[in-house]
């Protein structure tokens, strides 16, 4: 047996340090481990105001530009209370004066406020206000530490900016905070997430800190929902003074909402101001594909009719449509109900096995099963890389079946999914 040991990774270690800090608020964490983590990061300083970098990327960590990586590590260290990063902060302040990247500026601003470097910190945070869009969000110009793009990068950048403005606790940032918080709230998905894991974490941190900074007891009142320009509400939810539970308004008659646009208005009484979310859901066999999806997918069964107990093969092809490398990629394959994977998962385990004593990756990096869907992961994709995966499926139960639509996307740019039509299968009963 050959044991593979991955070398330490600076950016991922900084991520872990931030995670440990958050965990200490709700659960005991080994402080000796935290101190070792900080000591390692401080030991990776290059003496020039930056940090040494492991060139081996883990998922999409390690792919961010040098200035963003250094700023992220300094943020993690200052958030943990370290003050031995004076040289690194000076370099970041110098770079911030010429930067137009809100993501980088938000990291630097958080670090400066963490170390009570108020004058430099306020200058950076004022730069952020000048880069804020009219709707409240801020758009990173490069990428995040996790390689995020698109809306995920917007959410991370806006959330980091909110955290920095709130830490500064200055009235000149109030308007920017309110606009940014409103925009963040509008990005919540139907299942409670805000895009990828990283963008969701930062969005929740920003919303929680904003709530803490603006906490006050609720006055008794009513939450009312109006449709179009009608004077009478279609739903009313009363609440008592001091209420802390979410206020959920349900429409008694869904037929009040018609196909097409429906203009809804929310009003609240009692001189209250609460954050709110309006969400809806719908079903379709296959969502519309965006034109600029960076990863494409195709799926096909080797035949659409087979007998009970037989094995059919599902071919899935994942393709990076760009001439540049991509970070972590995901393909979710919808399986028709009458088909199932072999119980030992031997084929998938072999695909995930690294080759040549760990020097070459497997066909896939990881897999998991979620109901009728098989989820495949890749740590990264090379420029224009095409990956073909053949998966054996066993015909279990006679009948006609259709699986969920399959899709592929970059994990840190989850809005740009490429969808393909569901695969269908007819399973015939065994002949007696």
DRENNU-817058 format. One record per residue (C-alpha): residue number from 1; residue in three letters; x, y, z. Coordinates in steps of 0.1 Angstrom, whole numbers. Layout:
BEGIN
ATOM  lolo  lumvex   east  north     up
ATOM   NUM     ALA      X      Y      Z
...
***
This chain:
BEGIN
ATOM  lolo  lumvex   east  north     up
ATOM     1     UNK      0      0      0
ATOM     2     UNK     13     34    -10
ATOM     3     UNK      2     62     14
ATOM     4     UNK     -2     96     -4
ATOM     5     UNK      5    127     17
ATOM     6     UNK     -5    160      2
ATOM     7     UNK     19    189     10
ATOM     8     UNK      5    218     31
ATOM     9     UNK    -14    245     12
ATOM    10     UNK    -13    281     24
ATOM    11     UNK    -47    294     10
ATOM    12     UNK    -66    263     21
ATOM    13     UNK    -49    265     56
ATOM    14     UNK    -61    302     58
ATOM    15     UNK    -96    290     49
ATOM    16     UNK    -94    264     77
ATOM    17     UNK    -83    290    102
ATOM    18     UNK   -113    311     95
ATOM    19     UNK   -135    281     98
ATOM    20     UNK   -120    272    132
ATOM    21     UNK   -126    308    144
ATOM    22     UNK   -163    305    135
ATOM    23     UNK   -166    271    151
ATOM    24     UNK   -153    284    184
ATOM    25     UNK   -185    305    187
ATOM    26     UNK   -207    274    189
ATOM    27     UNK   -184    244    198
ATOM    28     UNK   -151    238    217
ATOM    29     UNK   -121    238    193
ATOM    30     UNK    -86    226    202
ATOM    31     UNK    -67    259    207
ATOM    32     UNK    -34    241    203
ATOM    33     UNK    -44    231    168
ATOM    34     UNK    -55    267    160
ATOM    35     UNK    -22    280    172
ATOM    36     UNK     -3    255    151
ATOM    37     UNK    -23    266    121
ATOM    38     UNK    -15    303    127
ATOM    39     UNK     22    294    133
ATOM    40     UNK     23    276    100
ATOM    41     UNK      9    305     80
ATOM    42     UNK     32    330     97
ATOM    43     UNK     61    307     89
ATOM    44     UNK     52    309     52
ATOM    45     UNK     59    346     49
ATOM    46     UNK     84    353     21
ATOM    47     UNK    100    383     38
ATOM    48     UNK     88    406     10
ATOM    49     UNK     53    413     23
ATOM    50     UNK     37    382      8
ATOM    51     UNK     35    345     13
ATOM    52     UNK     50    314     -3
ATOM    53     UNK     26    296    -25
ATOM    54     UNK     21    259    -30
ATOM    55     UNK     17    255    -68
ATOM    56     UNK     -4    224    -64
ATOM    57     UNK    -40    236    -66
ATOM    58     UNK    -66    218    -44
ATOM    59     UNK   -100    221    -61
ATOM    60     UNK    -98    257    -72
ATOM    61     UNK    -76    269    -43
ATOM    62     UNK    -42    280    -54
ATOM    63     UNK    -55    295    -87
ATOM    64     UNK    -63    329    -74
ATOM    65     UNK    -38    358    -83
ATOM    66     UNK    -10    364    -59
ATOM    67     UNK    -24    397    -45
ATOM    68     UNK    -57    381    -37
ATOM    69     UNK    -41    350    -21
ATOM    70     UNK    -19    372      1
ATOM    71     UNK    -48    394     11
ATOM    72     UNK    -70    364     20
ATOM    73     UNK    -42    349     42
ATOM    74     UNK    -37    382     60
ATOM    75     UNK    -75    385     65
ATOM    76     UNK    -75    350     81
ATOM    77     UNK    -46    359    104
ATOM    78     UNK    -59    393    115
ATOM    79     UNK    -93    378    121
ATOM    80     UNK    -76    354    145
ATOM    81     UNK    -60    383    163
ATOM    82     UNK    -25    381    149
ATOM    83     UNK     -6    414    148
ATOM    84     UNK     27    401    134
ATOM    85     UNK     17    410     98
ATOM    86     UNK     28    447     96
ATOM    87     UNK     50    443     65
ATOM    88     UNK     22    423     47
ATOM    89     UNK     -4    450     56
ATOM    90     UNK     18    478     43
ATOM    91     UNK     22    460     10
ATOM    92     UNK    -15    454      7
ATOM    93     UNK    -23    491     15
ATOM    94     UNK      1    501    -13
ATOM    95     UNK    -15    477    -38
ATOM    96     UNK    -50    488    -27
ATOM    97     UNK    -44    524    -37
ATOM    98     UNK    -41    513    -73
ATOM    99     UNK    -66    485    -73
ATOM   100     UNK   -101    486    -89
ATOM   101     UNK   -110    451    -76
ATOM   102     UNK   -137    453    -49
ATOM   103     UNK   -130    417    -38
ATOM   104     UNK    -94    425    -31
ATOM   105     UNK   -102    458    -15
ATOM   106     UNK   -128    442      8
ATOM   107     UNK   -103    417     21
ATOM   108     UNK    -77    444     27
ATOM   109     UNK   -104    466     44
ATOM   110     UNK   -114    439     67
ATOM   111     UNK    -78    432     77
ATOM   112     UNK    -70    468     84
ATOM   113     UNK   -101    473    106
ATOM   114     UNK    -93    440    124
ATOM   115     UNK    -59    456    134
ATOM   116     UNK    -74    490    142
ATOM   117     UNK    -56    507    114
ATOM   118     UNK    -85    531    110
ATOM   119     UNK    -71    557     87
ATOM   120     UNK    -59    533     61
ATOM   121     UNK    -90    511     66
ATOM   122     UNK   -114    539     60
ATOM   123     UNK    -96    550     28
ATOM   124     UNK   -100    515     14
ATOM   125     UNK   -137    513     25
ATOM   126     UNK   -144    546      8
ATOM   127     UNK   -129    531    -24
ATOM   128     UNK   -154    503    -21
ATOM   129     UNK   -184    527    -18
ATOM   130     UNK   -173    543    -51
ATOM   131     UNK   -173    509    -68
ATOM   132     UNK   -207    498    -56
ATOM   133     UNK   -233    494    -83
ATOM   134     UNK   -267    512    -83
ATOM   135     UNK   -285    480    -71
ATOM   136     UNK   -262    476    -42
ATOM   137     UNK   -238    448    -53
ATOM   138     UNK   -201    449    -59
ATOM   139     UNK   -184    429    -87
ATOM   140     UNK   -150    414    -83
ATOM   141     UNK   -129    420   -114
ATOM   142     UNK   -108    388   -112
ATOM   143     UNK   -118    359    -91
ATOM   144     UNK   -122    349    -54
ATOM   145     UNK    -99    327    -34
ATOM   146     UNK   -120    297    -45
ATOM   147     UNK   -120    306    -82
ATOM   148     UNK   -156    319    -81
ATOM   149     UNK   -171    337   -112
ATOM   150     UNK   -204    353   -121
ATOM   151     UNK   -231    358    -94
ATOM   152     UNK   -211    337    -69
ATOM   153     UNK   -182    362    -71
ATOM   154     UNK   -207    391    -68
ATOM   155     UNK   -222    376    -36
ATOM   156     UNK   -188    369    -20
ATOM   157     UNK   -175    404    -29
ATOM   158     UNK   -207    422    -16
ATOM   159     UNK   -208    401     16
ATOM   160     UNK   -171    409     24
ATOM   161     UNK   -178    446     18
ATOM   162     UNK   -207    445     42
ATOM   163     UNK   -186    429     69
ATOM   164     UNK   -159    455     65
ATOM   165     UNK   -184    485     65
ATOM   166     UNK   -201    471     96
ATOM   167     UNK   -168    466    114
ATOM   168     UNK   -159    502    107
ATOM   169     UNK   -192    513    123
ATOM   170     UNK   -192    547    106
ATOM   171     UNK   -224    566     95
ATOM   172     UNK   -210    574     61
ATOM   173     UNK   -213    537     52
ATOM   174     UNK   -249    532     63
ATOM   175     UNK   -264    538     29
ATOM   176     UNK   -240    514     12
ATOM   177     UNK   -246    488     38
ATOM   178     UNK   -284    490     34
ATOM   179     UNK   -282    488     -4
ATOM   180     UNK   -258    458     -3
ATOM   181     UNK   -279    439     23
ATOM   182     UNK   -310    444      3
ATOM   183     UNK   -292    430    -28
ATOM   184     UNK   -278    401     -9
ATOM   185     UNK   -313    392      4
ATOM   186     UNK   -326    391    -32
ATOM   187     UNK   -300    364    -41
ATOM   188     UNK   -314    337    -18
ATOM   189     UNK   -324    306    -37
ATOM   190     UNK   -356    286    -32
ATOM   191     UNK   -338    261     -9
ATOM   192     UNK   -322    288     13
ATOM   193     UNK   -287    290     -3
ATOM   194     UNK   -269    319    -20
ATOM   195     UNK   -251    301    -48
ATOM   196     UNK   -221    280    -40
ATOM   197     UNK   -210    269     -5
ATOM   198     UNK   -185    298     -1
ATOM   199     UNK   -209    325    -14
ATOM   200     UNK   -236    312      9
ATOM   201     UNK   -213    312     40
ATOM   202     UNK   -202    348     34
ATOM   203     UNK   -238    359     26
ATOM   204     UNK   -251    345     59
ATOM   205     UNK   -222    360     78
ATOM   206     UNK   -230    394     64
ATOM   207     UNK   -267    391     71
ATOM   208     UNK   -261    379    106
ATOM   209     UNK   -237    407    114
ATOM   210     UNK   -261    433     99
ATOM   211     UNK   -290    419    121
ATOM   212     UNK   -268    421    152
ATOM   213     UNK   -259    456    144
ATOM   214     UNK   -295    466    139
ATOM   215     UNK   -313    445    165
ATOM   216     UNK   -344    459    181
ATOM   217     UNK   -376    443    195
ATOM   218     UNK   -405    440    171
ATOM   219     UNK   -437    460    177
ATOM   220     UNK   -470    443    173
ATOM   221     UNK   -484    446    138
ATOM   222     UNK   -495    429    106
ATOM   223     UNK   -477    418     75
ATOM   224     UNK   -499    423     44
ATOM   225     UNK   -495    410      8
ATOM   226     UNK   -512    429    -20
ATOM   227     UNK   -516    418    -57
ATOM   228     UNK   -513    443    -85
ATOM   229     UNK   -530    476    -75
ATOM   230     UNK   -558    461    -54
ATOM   231     UNK   -567    479    -22
ATOM   232     UNK   -576    447     -3
ATOM   233     UNK   -547    424      7
ATOM   234     UNK   -548    388     -5
ATOM   235     UNK   -530    376     27
ATOM   236     UNK   -525    389     62
ATOM   237     UNK   -503    376     90
ATOM   238     UNK   -505    392    124
ATOM   239     UNK   -476    391    149
ATOM   240     UNK   -472    400    185
ATOM   241     UNK   -447    425    201
ATOM   242     UNK   -413    409    206
ATOM   243     UNK   -419    382    180
ATOM   244     UNK   -387    366    168
ATOM   245     UNK   -400    338    145
ATOM   246     UNK   -400    342    107
ATOM   247     UNK   -432    357     94
ATOM   248     UNK   -445    335     66
ATOM   249     UNK   -475    347     45
ATOM   250     UNK   -493    321     25
ATOM   251     UNK   -518    328     -3
ATOM   252     UNK   -549    308      4
ATOM   253     UNK   -560    307    -33
ATOM   254     UNK   -531    301    -57
ATOM   255     UNK   -554    308    -86
ATOM   256     UNK   -551    345    -77
ATOM   257     UNK   -517    344    -94
ATOM   258     UNK   -521    344   -132
ATOM   259     UNK   -496    333   -160
ATOM   260     UNK   -472    360   -168
ATOM   261     UNK   -462    389   -146
ATOM   262     UNK   -478    394   -112
ATOM   263     UNK   -470    426    -93
ATOM   264     UNK   -469    419    -55
ATOM   265     UNK   -465    445    -28
ATOM   266     UNK   -456    438      9
ATOM   267     UNK   -466    462     36
ATOM   268     UNK   -460    460     74
ATOM   269     UNK   -475    479    102
ATOM   270     UNK   -463    487    137
ATOM   271     UNK   -434    509    126
ATOM   272     UNK   -413    478    119
ATOM   273     UNK   -386    473     94
ATOM   274     UNK   -377    436     87
ATOM   275     UNK   -357    418     61
ATOM   276     UNK   -379    397     38
ATOM   277     UNK   -377    372     10
ATOM   278     UNK   -402    365    -18
ATOM   279     UNK   -397    331    -33
ATOM   280     UNK   -415    308    -57
ATOM   281     UNK   -409    274    -74
ATOM   282     UNK   -418    258   -107
ATOM   283     UNK   -412    226   -125
ATOM   284     UNK   -400    219   -161
ATOM   285     UNK   -385    189   -179
ATOM   286     UNK   -354    208   -189
ATOM   287     UNK   -345    244   -180
ATOM   288     UNK   -333    268   -207
ATOM   289     UNK   -295    268   -212
ATOM   290     UNK   -275    300   -209
ATOM   291     UNK   -255    309   -240
ATOM   292     UNK   -222    312   -221
ATOM   293     UNK   -222    280   -201
ATOM   294     UNK   -184    272   -196
ATOM   295     UNK   -190    234   -192
ATOM   296     UNK   -212    213   -215
ATOM   297     UNK   -227    179   -209
ATOM   298     UNK   -242    151   -231
ATOM   299     UNK   -258    119   -219
ATOM   300     UNK   -270     88   -237
ATOM   301     UNK   -280     52   -229
ATOM   302     UNK   -266     25   -252
ATOM   303     UNK   -302     14   -257
ATOM   304     UNK   -336     25   -245
ATOM   305     UNK   -353     -9   -241
ATOM   306     UNK   -339    -38   -221
ATOM   307     UNK   -351    -67   -200
ATOM   308     UNK   -353    -69   -162
ATOM   309     UNK   -319    -79   -148
ATOM   310     UNK   -299    -67   -178
ATOM   311     UNK   -272    -41   -176
ATOM   312     UNK   -273    -10   -198
ATOM   313     UNK   -245     16   -202
ATOM   314     UNK   -249     54   -197
ATOM   315     UNK   -223     74   -215
ATOM   316     UNK   -218    109   -201
ATOM   317     UNK   -194    134   -218
ATOM   318     UNK   -183    166   -199
ATOM   319     UNK   -165    192   -219
ATOM   320     UNK   -147    224   -210
ATOM   321     UNK   -158    248   -238
ATOM   322     UNK   -131    273   -229
ATOM   323     UNK    -94    275   -239
ATOM   324     UNK    -85    282   -203
ATOM   325     UNK    -84    259   -173
ATOM   326     UNK   -113    258   -150
ATOM   327     UNK   -118    251   -113
ATOM   328     UNK   -140    225    -96
ATOM   329     UNK   -166    210   -120
ATOM   330     UNK   -198    191   -113
ATOM   331     UNK   -220    168   -134
ATOM   332     UNK   -253    156   -120
ATOM   333     UNK   -267    127   -140
ATOM   334     UNK   -304    120   -137
ATOM   335     UNK   -312     82   -135
ATOM   336     UNK   -346     67   -147
ATOM   337     UNK   -365     52   -117
ATOM   338     UNK   -362     16   -128
ATOM   339     UNK   -324     17   -131
ATOM   340     UNK   -299     15   -103
ATOM   341     UNK   -262     15    -98
ATOM   342     UNK   -245    -18    -87
ATOM   343     UNK   -246    -19    -49
ATOM   344     UNK   -208    -22    -45
ATOM   345     UNK   -201     10    -66
ATOM   346     UNK   -169     -8    -77
ATOM   347     UNK   -169      9   -111
ATOM   348     UNK   -172     44    -97
ATOM   349     UNK   -147     37    -70
ATOM   350     UNK   -122     26    -96
ATOM   351     UNK   -128     57   -117
ATOM   352     UNK   -120     79    -86
ATOM   353     UNK    -88     60    -79
ATOM   354     UNK    -56     80    -85
ATOM   355     UNK    -31     64   -109
ATOM   356     UNK      7     60   -110
ATOM   357     UNK     12     63    -72
ATOM   358     UNK     -8     94    -70
ATOM   359     UNK      8    113    -98
ATOM   360     UNK    -22    111   -121
ATOM   361     UNK    -58    118   -111
ATOM   362     UNK    -86     93   -117
ATOM   363     UNK   -113     96   -143
ATOM   364     UNK   -134    114   -117
ATOM   365     UNK   -123    130    -84
ATOM   366     UNK   -153    120    -63
ATOM   367     UNK   -189    108    -65
ATOM   368     UNK   -221    107    -44
ATOM   369     UNK   -257     95    -48
ATOM   370     UNK   -286    118    -42
ATOM   371     UNK   -319    100    -47
ATOM   372     UNK   -322     94    -84
ATOM   373     UNK   -292    114    -93
ATOM   374     UNK   -255    105    -96
ATOM   375     UNK   -232    134    -88
ATOM   376     UNK   -197    134   -103
ATOM   377     UNK   -169    159    -93
ATOM   378     UNK   -136    170   -109
ATOM   379     UNK   -110    190    -90
ATOM   380     UNK   -103    210   -122
ATOM   381     UNK   -106    209   -160
ATOM   382     UNK    -78    215   -184
ATOM   383     UNK    -84    239   -214
ATOM   384     UNK   -108    223   -239
ATOM   385     UNK   -107    191   -219
ATOM   386     UNK   -133    164   -228
ATOM   387     UNK   -140    136   -203
ATOM   388     UNK   -160    105   -212
ATOM   389     UNK   -175     84   -185
ATOM   390     UNK   -193     50   -191
ATOM   391     UNK   -215     39   -162
ATOM   392     UNK   -232      5   -158
ATOM   393     UNK   -268      6   -147
ATOM   394     UNK   -289    -25   -138
ATOM   395     UNK   -325    -28   -149
ATOM   396     UNK   -344    -36   -117
ATOM   397     UNK   -381    -31   -121
ATOM   398     UNK   -402    -35   -153
ATOM   399     UNK   -419     -3   -166
ATOM   400     UNK   -414     29   -185
ATOM   401     UNK   -392     55   -168
ATOM   402     UNK   -378     89   -173
ATOM   403     UNK   -350    104   -152
ATOM   404     UNK   -345    140   -140
ATOM   405     UNK   -328    164   -164
ATOM   406     UNK   -290    161   -162
ATOM   407     UNK   -267    192   -159
ATOM   408     UNK   -231    202   -156
ATOM   409     UNK   -215    234   -143
ATOM   410     UNK   -186    249   -124
ATOM   411     UNK   -191    246    -87
ATOM   412     UNK   -181    282    -80
ATOM   413     UNK   -202    296   -109
ATOM   414     UNK   -234    275   -103
ATOM   415     UNK   -258    299   -122
ATOM   416     UNK   -244    288   -156
ATOM   417     UNK   -256    252   -158
ATOM   418     UNK   -258    233   -190
ATOM   419     UNK   -289    211   -191
ATOM   420     UNK   -296    181   -213
ATOM   421     UNK   -329    163   -219
ATOM   422     UNK   -338    135   -194
ATOM   423     UNK   -329    100   -205
ATOM   424     UNK   -358     75   -208
ATOM   425     UNK   -358     37   -204
ATOM   426     UNK   -383      9   -210
ATOM   427     UNK   -377    -22   -189
ATOM   428     UNK   -395    -54   -200
ATOM   429     UNK   -403    -82   -175
ATOM   430     UNK   -384   -114   -176
ATOM   431     UNK   -400   -141   -197
ATOM   432     UNK   -413   -170   -176
***
